Amino acid sequence: MKKYNVTVNGTLYEVEVEEIGEAPVPVAYAPATEAPKAAPAPVSKPVAPKAAPKATSSGSVGAIKIEAPMPGTITKIAVKAGDTVKAGDTLLSFEAMKMEQEIKAPQDGTIAGVHISQGASMNQGDLLVSMN
């Protein structure tokens, strides 16, 4: 028999495990008196963030910035710089987690610039469209 300390849901147990080849022996479970020391956490190297996609349509950055809510791929762009939109109009569509999603205008306004192109990958927080 070999003895091990096992933690289950925060409770430490001392466990005896039968070795293969020996006659079956009942295994006893009892809470242990102290927890074993935890191994140090692995150290990971910092990863440099990827550069945001370049603007593909001419136009300035407007006062209202519409950013990517999650990573995905742009499947359709429904507006261009200079278009007038109303609150709730679809600005663009993207695919994320195998689902088609739409980004809608948060308010009435004019599109100042479209800062991503169809087929481009986007990361959360990337600037997609700006409005005035």
C-alpha positions, 0 to 999 in steps of 0.5 A: 500500500502507498499513502498519499495526501489528496485535497478534495473541495478544500478538505485534505484526505490521507489516502492509502492506495493498493498496489497492483499484484497485492491482495485486495485491502480496504482503503481508509479515508480520513481527513489529514491534519495539515495541507501539503505545501503548494508548488510555486505557480509557473512563470509565463512570459508577457506576450506583446499585443497584436497590432490593430487592423489598419483603416481601409476606408478614408475618413477621420475618427469621429466622436462616437467610436464603435469597437469590437465586442469580441474577437471575430471575422468581419463578414459584411460592411453595410455603411461607408464614410459619409452615410447617415444612419439612425439608431439601430441601423446595422453598421456591419456583421461579423462571425464569432464562435460560429454565429453571425452577429450584427453591430448596430448604430448606438444613435442617429448620426453620420459615419465618420470612418470605417476602420476595418475591411470585409474578411478582416479579423478583429480583436476585442476593443479594435476600432471598427466604425466611428460616427459624429 
